[in-house]
Amino acid sequence: MRIGFIGCGGIANLHMNNLSRMEGVELVAFCDVDESRAKEAANRFKGNAYTDHKAMFDREQLDAVYICIPPHAHTDQEILAAQRGIAIFVEKPIARNLDKALEILEAIRKSGVINCVGYHFRYFDGTDLAKERLTGKTVGMVMGYWMGGLPGVYWWRKLEMSGGQIVEQTTHIFDLARYIVGDIVRVSSATALRALQGVPDLNVPDVGVVNVWFENGAIGCIANTCMLKMGYNTGLHVITQDLIVEISGVSTKFIEPNRTEEIRHQRNGHFYESFVFVEAVKTKNQSLIRSDYSDAVKTLSVTLAALKSAERNGEPVEVPKF
């Protein structure tokens, strides 16, 4: 199975490392606007380096491509891959605006290629167990968190490029909430720039809170900050009458009236999502994928609605339906 990469930065290298451990997978082509990064990856895996993804598609015979680029940089990468029948793995978030995401979705649907989006929280074994134990219970509310520091890359600090923390990072928590509880139909949000005013060329908020309403009647609050000088808290808490489930990046905790159980994830979410994607491509079985492109469009629409609400001073915004 011959795989290419568009974008050879941090998250791409994580995927490369995981894929290199899988039998029958060959990393053959690497494209990045920074030629040195493309060449570094190509030298490491004995592949070919490109700075133009169109040239890569024209010259390489690929079974799949990983697209790991900033939100604003999505143009025709997925569309060209789909038109060539190349399976697509896209890192979140899938685009900076909904129009581009819907254009890409249409191309994927027309082609029928295997497609996957990198929402790795869905692939933890602890997430499976959480869904199992919550079956049949009435979820009253959720509380979500992405609390940490400021990423170092320039584009992340520009709202017009990244969408800010809600769109680019906390998307994982919105997606996990949708996966565990159900679709979100309305949001109301507030954001502010409190501590990072002195950071050059930064125009993203450093704190934010989003109230969410689920289609099934549950409510929730998802908060984030990028102002910390330390790691703190990332995850989702799901509240029922007699069971609280806390999912983080390392474990899932189950709190009941007379017992508490914490189970560490045995499955690496990033590795397993790529393992499943490879199997789906090999077997041509889209049903193996836990987050396809069409579902990721729904998560993007929630985070973009949250941005719109913040621009309107917290006015509730209905999430578009597709």
C-alpha positions as CSV (number, residue, x, y, z in Angstrom):
1,M,0.0,0.0,0.0
2,R,1.7,3.2,-1.3
3,I,1.0,6.3,0.8
4,G,1.9,9.9,0.2
5,F,1.8,13.0,2.5
6,I,0.7,16.6,1.9
7,G,2.1,18.5,4.9
8,C,5.2,17.2,6.7
9,G,5.0,19.0,10.0
10,G,4.5,17.7,13.5
11,I,1.3,15.7,13.3
12,A,2.3,14.3,9.9
13,N,5.5,13.0,11.4
14,L,3.5,11.2,14.1
15,H,1.4,9.5,11.4
16,M,4.5,8.6,9.5
17,N,6.0,7.0,12.6
18,N,2.9,5.0,13.1
19,L,2.5,3.9,9.5
20,S,6.1,2.8,9.3
21,R,5.4,0.2,11.9
22,M,2.7,-1.4,9.8
23,E,3.3,-4.4,7.6
24,G,2.6,-3.8,3.9
25,V,2.7,0.0,4.1
26,E,5.2,2.0,2.1
27,L,5.7,5.8,2.5
28,V,6.7,6.9,-1.0
29,A,6.0,10.7,-1.5
30,F,6.1,13.8,0.7
31,C,4.9,17.3,-0.2
32,D,5.3,20.5,1.8
33,V,5.5,24.2,1.0
34,D,8.7,24.0,3.1
35,E,11.0,22.0,0.8
36,S,13.4,21.2,3.6
37,R,10.7,19.4,5.5
38,A,9.6,17.4,2.4
39,K,13.2,16.4,1.7
40,E,13.8,15.4,5.3
41,A,10.8,13.1,5.3
42,A,11.7,11.7,1.9
43,N,15.3,11.0,2.9
44,R,14.1,9.3,6.1
45,F,11.7,7.0,4.3
46,K,13.5,6.7,0.9
47,G,10.7,8.4,-1.0
48,N,10.3,11.4,-3.3
49,A,10.0,15.1,-2.1
50,Y,7.7,17.7,-3.7
51,T,6.6,21.2,-3.0
52,D,3.6,21.0,-5.4
53,H,0.9,18.4,-4.6
54,K,-0.4,18.4,-8.2
55,A,3.1,17.3,-9.4
56,M,3.1,14.6,-6.7
57,F,-0.3,13.3,-7.9
58,D,0.8,13.3,-11.5
59,R,4.1,11.4,-10.9
60,E,3.2,9.0,-8.1
61,Q,1.0,5.9,-8.0
62,L,-0.7,6.3,-4.6
63,D,-3.2,4.2,-2.9
64,A,-3.8,6.7,-0.1
65,V,-2.7,10.2,0.9
66,Y,-2.5,11.9,4.3
67,I,-3.4,15.6,4.2
68,C,-2.0,17.3,7.3
69,I,-2.1,21.0,6.6
70,P,-3.5,24.1,8.4
71,P,-7.2,24.8,8.1
72,H,-6.8,27.8,5.8
73,A,-4.5,25.8,3.4
74,H,-7.2,23.4,2.1
75,T,-7.7,24.2,-1.6
76,D,-7.9,21.3,-4.0
77,Q,-5.8,18.7,-2.3
78,E,-8.7,16.4,-1.3
79,I,-10.6,17.1,-4.5
80,L,-7.7,16.1,-6.8
81,A,-7.0,13.0,-4.7
82,A,-10.7,11.9,-4.9
83,Q,-10.8,12.5,-8.6
84,R,-7.8,10.1,-9.0
85,G,-9.4,7.5,-6.8
86,I,-6.9,7.9,-4.0
87,A,-8.1,7.2,-0.4
88,I,-7.9,10.2,1.9
89,F,-6.9,10.7,5.5
90,V,-7.5,14.4,6.6
91,E,-6.2,15.9,9.8
92,K,-8.7,18.0,11.7
93,P,-10.1,20.5,11.3
94,I,-11.0,19.8,7.7
95,A,-11.2,23.4,6.5
96,R,-11.5,27.0,7.7
97,N,-15.0,27.5,6.2
98,L,-18.0,25.4,5.5
99,D,-18.2,26.2,1.8
100,K,-14.8,24.6,1.2
101,A,-15.6,21.6,3.3
102,L,-18.9,21.0,1.5
103,E,-17.1,21.3,-1.9
104,I,-14.6,18.7,-0.8
105,L,-17.4,16.5,0.6
106,E,-19.1,16.5,-2.8
107,A,-15.9,15.4,-4.5
108,I,-15.5,12.6,-2.0
109,R,-19.1,11.4,-2.5
110,K,-18.8,11.5,-6.2
111,S,-15.6,9.4,-6.2
112,G,-16.6,7.0,-3.5
113,V,-13.0,6.9,-2.1
114,I,-12.3,5.6,1.4
115,N,-12.0,8.7,3.6
116,C,-11.2,9.3,7.2
117,V,-10.7,12.3,9.5
118,G,-8.2,12.3,12.4
119,Y,-10.4,12.5,15.4
120,H,-8.4,10.0,17.4
121,F,-10.4,10.3,20.7
122,R,-13.0,8.1,18.9
123,Y,-10.4,5.2,18.7
124,F,-9.5,4.9,22.4
125,D,-10.7,1.6,23.9
126,G,-11.8,3.7,26.8
127,T,-14.2,5.6,24.5
128,D,-15.7,2.2,23.4
129,L,-16.2,1.3,27.0
130,A,-17.8,4.7,27.8
131,K,-20.3,4.3,24.9
132,E,-21.1,0.8,26.1
133,R,-21.7,1.7,29.8
134,L,-23.7,4.8,28.8
135,T,-26.1,2.8,26.6
136,G,-29.7,3.2,27.9
137,K,-28.8,6.0,30.3
138,T,-30.2,9.6,30.1
139,V,-27.4,12.0,29.7
140,G,-28.3,15.2,31.5
141,M,-25.2,17.3,30.6
142,V,-21.6,17.3,29.5
143,M,-18.6,19.4,30.5
144,G,-15.6,19.5,28.1
145,Y,-12.2,21.0,28.5
146,W,-9.1,21.9,26.4
147,M,-6.8,23.8,28.7
148,G,-3.2,24.4,27.8
149,G,-0.6,26.6,26.3
150,L,-0.1,28.5,23.0
151,P,1.1,26.4,20.0
152,G,4.3,27.8,18.5
153,V,3.3,27.9,14.8
154,Y,2.5,31.3,13.3
155,W,-0.8,30.3,11.5
156,W,-2.4,29.1,14.7
157,R,-2.3,32.6,16.2
158,K,-4.2,34.1,13.3
159,L,-8.0,33.7,13.5
160,E,-8.4,33.9,9.7
161,M,-6.0,31.0,9.3
162,S,-6.8,28.6,12.1
163,G,-10.2,29.7,13.4
164,G,-8.6,29.9,16.9
165,Q,-8.6,27.3,19.6
166,I,-12.3,26.4,19.3
167,V,-12.0,25.4,15.7
168,E,-8.4,24.1,15.7
169,Q,-7.9,22.3,19.0
170,T,-11.2,22.0,21.0
171,T,-12.7,20.5,17.9
172,H,-11.6,17.2,19.4
173,I,-13.9,17.7,22.4
174,F,-16.9,18.9,20.4
175,D,-16.4,15.8,18.2
176,L,-16.1,13.5,21.1
177,A,-19.3,15.0,22.7
178,R,-21.1,14.4,19.4
179,Y,-19.8,10.8,19.2
180,I,-20.8,10.0,22.8
181,V,-24.0,12.0,23.3
182,G,-25.4,13.0,19.8
183,D,-25.6,15.9,17.4
184,I,-25.4,19.4,18.7
185,V,-28.1,21.7,17.3
186,R,-27.4,25.1,19.0
187,V,-24.5,26.9,20.6
188,S,-23.9,30.1,22.5
189,S,-20.4,31.3,23.2
190,A,-18.1,33.9,24.8
191,T,-14.4,34.5,24.1
192,A,-11.8,37.0,25.3
193,L,-8.2,37.9,25.0
194,R,-7.0,38.1,28.7
195,A,-3.3,37.3,29.1
196,L,-1.6,37.0,25.7
197,Q,-2.0,40.6,24.4
198,G,1.7,41.0,24.1
199,V,2.2,38.0,21.8
200,P,3.2,39.4,18.3
201,D,0.7,39.0,15.5
202,L,-1.9,37.2,17.7
203,N,-5.5,37.9,17.2
204,V,-7.1,34.7,18.6
205,P,-8.9,34.7,22.0
206,D,-7.0,33.0,24.8
207,V,-10.1,31.9,26.7
208,G,-13.5,30.7,25.5
209,V,-16.7,29.0,26.8
210,V,-19.3,27.4,24.6
211,N,-22.8,26.4,25.8
212,V,-24.2,23.5,23.7
213,W,-27.6,22.1,23.2
214,F,-27.9,18.5,22.0
215,E,-30.7,17.2,19.7
216,N,-31.7,14.7,22.4
217,G,-32.3,17.5,25.0
218,A,-29.0,17.2,26.9
219,I,-27.0,20.4,27.5
220,G,-23.4,21.1,28.1
221,C,-20.5,23.6,28.4
222,I,-17.1,23.2,26.6
223,A,-14.3,25.5,27.8
224,N,-10.8,26.2,26.5
225,T,-7.8,28.3,27.1
226,C,-4.4,28.6,25.4
227,M,-2.9,31.1,28.0
228,L,-1.4,28.6,30.4
229,K,2.3,28.1,31.0
230,M,1.6,24.4,31.9
231,G,-0.5,21.5,30.8
232,Y,-3.8,21.2,32.7
233,N,-7.0,19.4,31.6
234,T,-8.2,18.0,28.3
235,G,-11.3,15.8,28.1
236,L,-15.0,15.3,28.3
237,H,-17.2,14.6,31.4
238,V,-20.6,13.0,30.7
239,I,-23.2,13.3,33.5
240,T,-26.1,10.9,34.1
241,Q,-28.1,10.3,37.3
242,D,-26.1,7.4,38.6
243,L,-22.9,7.4,36.4
244,I,-20.4,10.1,35.6
245,V,-17.9,9.2,32.8
246,E,-14.7,11.2,32.4
247,I,-12.7,10.6,29.2
248,S,-9.2,12.1,28.9
249,G,-6.3,11.4,26.6
250,V,-4.9,8.8,29.0
251,S,-7.9,7.1,30.7
252,T,-11.6,6.8,31.2
253,K,-13.0,7.1,34.7
254,F,-16.4,5.8,35.8
255,I,-17.9,7.3,38.9
256,E,-20.9,5.7,40.5
257,P,-22.6,6.2,43.9
258,N,-20.5,3.6,45.7
259,R,-17.5,3.0,43.5
260,T,-15.0,4.7,41.2
261,E,-13.0,2.9,38.5
262,E,-10.3,4.4,36.3
263,I,-9.2,2.4,33.3
264,R,-6.1,3.6,31.3
265,H,-6.4,3.4,27.6
266,Q,-4.6,0.3,26.2
267,R,-5.0,1.4,22.7
268,N,-3.1,4.4,21.2
269,G,-5.7,6.5,19.5
270,H,-3.4,7.9,16.9
271,F,-1.9,4.6,16.0
272,Y,-5.3,2.8,15.9
273,E,-7.0,5.3,13.7
274,S,-4.3,4.8,11.0
275,F,-4.4,1.1,11.5
276,V,-8.1,1.1,10.9
277,F,-7.7,3.5,7.9
278,V,-5.2,1.1,6.3
279,E,-7.5,-1.8,6.8
280,A,-10.4,0.1,5.3
281,V,-8.4,0.9,2.2
282,K,-7.1,-2.6,1.8
283,T,-10.6,-4.1,2.2
284,K,-12.5,-1.3,0.6
285,N,-14.7,-1.1,3.7
286,Q,-15.7,2.4,4.6
287,S,-17.8,1.2,7.5
288,L,-14.6,0.5,9.6
289,I,-14.0,4.3,9.8
290,R,-15.3,6.0,12.9
291,S,-15.1,9.6,11.6
292,D,-15.6,10.0,7.9
293,Y,-15.5,13.3,6.1
294,S,-19.2,13.9,6.1
295,D,-19.4,13.5,9.9
296,A,-16.4,15.8,10.4
297,V,-18.3,18.4,8.4
298,K,-20.9,18.3,11.2
299,T,-18.2,18.9,13.9
300,L,-16.8,21.8,11.9
301,S,-20.2,23.3,11.6
302,V,-20.6,23.3,15.4
303,T,-17.3,25.1,16.0
304,L,-17.9,27.6,13.2
305,A,-21.3,28.3,14.8
306,A,-19.6,28.9,18.1
307,L,-17.3,31.5,16.5
308,K,-20.3,33.2,15.0
309,S,-22.0,33.3,18.4
310,A,-18.9,34.9,20.0
311,E,-18.9,37.6,17.3
312,R,-22.5,38.3,18.2
313,N,-21.8,38.7,21.9
314,G,-23.1,35.2,22.9
315,E,-26.3,35.2,20.8
316,P,-27.5,31.6,20.3
317,V,-26.7,30.3,16.8
318,E,-28.4,27.3,15.3
319,V,-26.0,24.7,13.8
320,P,-26.7,24.1,10.1
321,K,-28.1,20.7,9.2
322,F,-26.9,18.6,6.3
